[in-house]
């Protein structure tokens, strides 16, 4: 089976098209245990493989100083995860997603808005925020990224 990977970017914070505000949605910095739980819960339906990582692989992931993680919360309940990679002068959104039970509750577009703002504020001289998604991710992922102002710059077929 093949899938399509799409790379998207934003080259100015002014390109962000904010999603409709969602009451009670926020980003909160988190540590290793919650990162592991949320990434596993978010990614499992899409085959991300986080649930198959060993303790050693998780430890190596947590030791990377350029990664920054936040829980997406809805009324203080963790419902998703955002991970940003400081690749100065660029910031990559390496992980963004909601747990299955939070999908369809009006949270995703505003959570992505907050994540993109966080990405632009991560470094003093960010020149680009980028990410990639694929046809293996949730069907709402690509439309949400595009609705927030991300532009596709490359697609590739993956086995």
C-alpha positions in Angstrom: 0.0 0.0 0.0 1.3 3.5 -0.8 0.4 6.8 0.7 1.0 10.4 -0.1 3.1 12.6 2.1 2.5 16.4 1.8 5.0 19.0 3.1 3.5 22.4 4.1 5.0 25.7 5.2 4.3 29.1 6.4 6.9 31.8 5.8 5.4 34.6 7.8 3.4 34.7 11.0 1.0 37.0 9.1 0.0 34.0 6.9 -1.8 32.3 9.9 -5.5 32.2 9.4 -6.8 31.7 13.0 -9.4 29.0 13.7 -12.6 29.8 15.5 -11.8 30.2 19.2 -12.8 27.1 21.3 -13.6 27.8 24.9 -11.3 26.0 27.3 -8.6 25.1 24.8 -5.0 25.8 25.8 -1.5 24.5 25.4 0.4 23.4 28.6 4.1 22.3 28.7 4.4 18.6 29.6 6.9 16.1 30.6 7.9 12.6 29.5 5.1 10.5 30.9 2.3 12.5 29.5 4.2 13.0 26.2 4.5 9.2 25.9 0.8 8.6 26.8 -0.6 11.3 24.5 1.6 10.5 21.5 0.7 6.9 21.8 -3.1 7.6 22.1 -3.1 10.2 19.2 -0.9 8.1 16.9 -2.2 4.6 17.4 -5.2 4.9 15.0 -2.9 6.2 12.3 -0.1 3.7 12.7 2.5 6.2 14.1 4.2 3.5 16.0 4.8 5.4 19.3 3.2 2.5 21.2 5.9 0.2 19.9 8.8 2.3 21.1 11.1 0.8 23.7 11.9 2.6 26.9 15.4 3.2 25.5 13.9 4.8 22.3 11.6 7.0 24.4 14.6 8.1 26.6 16.6 9.0 23.5 13.6 11.0 22.2 13.3 12.9 25.6 17.0 13.7 25.6 16.8 15.8 22.4 17.1 19.4 23.6 15.6 20.9 20.5 12.2 19.3 21.0 9.5 21.1 22.9 6.2 19.5 23.9 2.8 20.8 25.0 -0.5 19.0 25.8 -3.5 20.4 24.1 -6.0 20.7 26.9 -9.8 21.2 26.8 -11.1 22.5 30.2 -7.8 21.3 31.7 -8.2 17.7 30.3 -5.3 16.6 28.1 -6.8 15.8 24.7 -3.9 16.1 22.3 -0.2 16.9 21.8 2.0 19.4 20.0 5.7 18.9 19.5 7.9 21.6 18.0 11.5 21.1 16.8 13.8 24.1 17.0 15.7 23.9 13.8 16.8 27.5 13.8 15.8 29.6 12.0 13.0 27.2 11.2 10.5 25.5 13.5 9.1 22.1 12.5 5.8 21.0 13.9 6.8 17.4 14.3 3.7 16.2 16.1 0.2 17.6 16.2 -3.0 15.7 16.9 -5.9 14.9 19.1 -6.9 11.7 21.0 -9.7 10.0 19.1 -12.4 10.9 21.6 -11.6 14.7 21.1 -11.9 14.6 17.3 -15.0 16.3 16.0 -15.6 18.5 19.1 -14.5 21.8 17.6 -11.0 21.7 19.2 -8.6 21.0 16.4 -8.6 24.3 14.4 -8.1 26.4 17.4 -5.5 24.1 18.9 -3.6 24.3 15.6 -3.9 28.1 15.8 -2.3 28.1 19.2 0.4 25.6 18.1 1.4 27.8 15.1 1.5 30.9 17.3 3.8 28.9 19.7 6.0 27.9 16.8 6.4 31.5 15.6 7.2 32.6 19.2 9.7 29.7 19.9 12.7 31.5 18.5 13.4 35.2 18.1 14.2 34.9 14.4 11.9 32.2 13.0 11.8 32.4 9.2 9.6 29.4 8.5 7.2 27.0 10.2 6.7 23.7 8.5 5.3 20.3 8.9 4.3 17.2 6.9 1.2 15.1 6.9 0.2 12.0 5.0 -2.9 10.1 3.8 -2.3 7.9 6.8 -3.1 10.7 9.2 -6.6 11.8 10.1 -8.6 13.0 7.1 -9.1 16.4 8.7 -5.3 17.0 9.1 -4.5 18.3 5.6 -7.6 20.5 5.3 -7.0 22.0 8.8 -3.4 22.8 7.9 -4.4 24.5 4.7 -7.3 26.4 6.4 -4.8 27.8 8.9 -2.7 29.2 6.0 -0.1 26.5 5.4 0.9 26.1 1.7 2.0 22.8 0.2 5.5 22.9 -1.3 6.1 19.2 -2.0 4.3 15.9 -2.2 5.8 12.5 -2.5 4.5 8.9 -2.8 5.7 6.6 0.0 5.6 2.8 0.0 
